[in-house]
Each structure stands twice: as structure tokens, then as C-alpha cells.
Amino acid sequence: MPITLDDVCLNKAAIMERCLNRVFEEYQSDPMLLNWTHVDALVLNLERACQSAIDLAMHLVSREHLGLPQNSFQAFELLLRARLIKSETAASLASMVGFRNIAIHEYRSLDLNIVKSIVKNDWKTFVTFAQELGLRLEVRSVE
């Protein structure tokens, strides 16, 4: 089921793109993650990218009348059921939401190995999510 991309979709994609590029700038400045100012900026931008993905999912679920998600995980699940995203993408986004929740609410201390994993590999989830919805992110990664 193809979707129409409105200004909200485009703006959320632009936020994800900007935040991911900032993540890589911060990581390149401190790849060992020793400087907490860089780490904080990096994590904040990952949180913002996650929040934009959540906002985009919630917007599409609402606009397309896909259901009433009780949480952000369910929003991705509803997009999956509507065949707007793939199961791997929904699962990866759910993991990102888990990371975001830990980072924001400090359920436990942040594992810098997880942060490095996101910067090196898992950031592609946002690009895949955007592509599956018909959006494009131009990201300059550290690869």
C-alpha cells in the first residue's frame, strides 16, 4: 500500500538525517567515546533520531487509520501489519526505542559498546525505515 508523503513525513525524515549526520560528526571527534561532552551530544542526537522515527510512525498510523497504538513499539507493529515496513525493520526500530528509553529515562547506565554498535551498524535502521516509506536520507557515515 503506497503512502502519500506529506510535510510531516518530510520534516521527520529531515530531522533523522540531520541527527544522524551530527552523530557521525561527534563520533569522528571522539571515536573512543572518552569525552563525555561528545558522548552526550552523540546520544542526544540518537535520541532525537529515534523520536523522529517514532513521531513519523505515529503520524502515519493516525493518518492512515491503521489502529490505536498504546506505545511506540505498537506503532511500528501497525506499520508492519499494513505492509509499509518489513519485519526486520520493525524489530530493529523496537530495539532503537529500547535504547532511547534507557538513554532518556536512565533505567540503567548506558553501555558505550551499544552506542558504538549503533554508530557503526545499527544507524542504517533509520535509513531503511525511511526508504521503505518512500523517503530518502543522505547520511555521511563513519564507514
C-alpha positions in Angstrom: 0.0 0.0 0.0 1.8 3.2 -1.2 1.5 6.2 1.0 1.5 9.9 0.3 4.4 11.8 1.8 3.2 15.0 3.4 5.1 17.8 5.1 5.2 15.9 8.4 6.8 12.9 6.8 9.4 15.0 5.0 10.2 17.0 8.2 10.6 13.9 10.3 12.9 12.4 7.7 14.9 15.7 7.6 15.3 15.6 11.4 16.5 11.9 11.3 19.0 12.9 8.6 20.3 15.9 10.4 20.6 14.0 13.7 22.4 11.0 12.2 24.9 13.4 10.5 25.5 15.1 13.9 26.0 11.6 15.5 28.8 10.9 13.0 30.4 14.3 13.5 30.6 13.7 17.2 31.8 10.2 16.8 34.6 11.3 14.4 35.7 13.9 17.0 36.0 11.2 19.7 35.8 7.6 18.3 36.9 6.1 21.7 34.0 7.9 23.4 36.2 9.3 26.1 34.9 12.9 26.1 31.6 13.0 27.8 30.6 16.2 26.0 30.9 14.4 22.7 29.2 11.3 24.1 26.3 13.4 25.4 25.9 15.2 22.0 26.0 11.9 20.2 23.5 10.2 22.4 21.2 13.2 22.3 21.2 13.1 18.5 20.5 9.4 18.6 17.5 10.0 20.9 16.2 12.7 18.5 16.6 10.4 15.5 14.6 7.7 17.5 12.0 10.2 18.5 11.6 11.4 14.9 11.1 7.8 13.7 8.5 7.3 16.5 6.8 10.5 15.5 6.7 9.5 11.9 5.3 6.1 12.7 2.6 7.6 14.9 1.7 10.2 12.3 1.3 7.5 9.6 -0.7 5.2 11.8 -3.0 8.0 12.7 -3.3 9.5 9.2 -3.8 6.1 7.5 -6.2 4.8 10.3 -4.1 1.8 11.0 -5.1 1.4 14.6 -4.6 2.9 18.1 -1.1 2.1 19.2 -0.6 2.0 23.0 3.1 2.7 22.7 5.8 3.4 20.2 6.6 -0.3 19.7 3.0 -0.9 18.6 3.2 1.9 16.1 5.9 0.1 14.2 4.0 -3.1 14.5 0.9 -1.5 12.9 3.1 -0.2 10.1 4.4 -3.8 9.7 0.8 -5.2 9.6 -0.1 -2.6 6.9 3.0 -3.9 5.0 4.5 -0.4 5.0 7.7 -1.7 6.6 9.4 -5.1 6.9 9.6 -7.2 10.0 13.4 -6.8 10.3 12.9 -3.0 10.3 10.1 -3.1 12.9 12.3 -5.3 15.2 15.3 -3.0 14.7 13.2 0.1 15.4 11.8 -1.6 18.6 15.4 -2.1 19.7 16.2 1.6 19.0 13.2 2.6 21.1 14.6 0.5 23.9 17.9 2.2 23.6 16.2 5.6 23.6 14.2 4.8 26.7 17.4 3.8 28.5 19.1 6.9 27.4 16.3 9.3 28.3 15.0 7.7 31.5 18.3 6.2 32.7 16.7 2.9 33.6 20.3 1.7 33.8 23.6 3.1 32.8 24.3 3.5 29.1 26.5 0.8 27.7 29.0 2.6 25.4 29.5 -0.7 23.4 25.9 -0.4 22.4 26.4 3.2 21.4 29.4 2.2 19.3 27.3 -0.6 17.7 24.6 1.9 16.7 27.1 4.3 15.3 28.9 1.6 13.3 26.0 -0.5 12.2 22.5 -0.1 13.6 22.0 3.5 12.4 21.2 2.0 9.0 17.8 1.1 10.5 16.7 4.7 10.2 17.7 4.8 6.5 15.9 1.5 5.8 12.8 2.7 7.6 12.8 5.9 5.6 13.4 4.0 2.3 10.6 1.6 3.0 8.2 4.5 3.4 9.5 6.2 0.2 11.7 8.7 1.9 15.5 9.3 1.4 18.1 10.1 4.0 21.5 11.4 2.9 23.8 10.4 5.7 27.6 10.7 5.8 28.6 7.7 8.0 31.9 6.9 9.6 32.4 3.8 7.4 
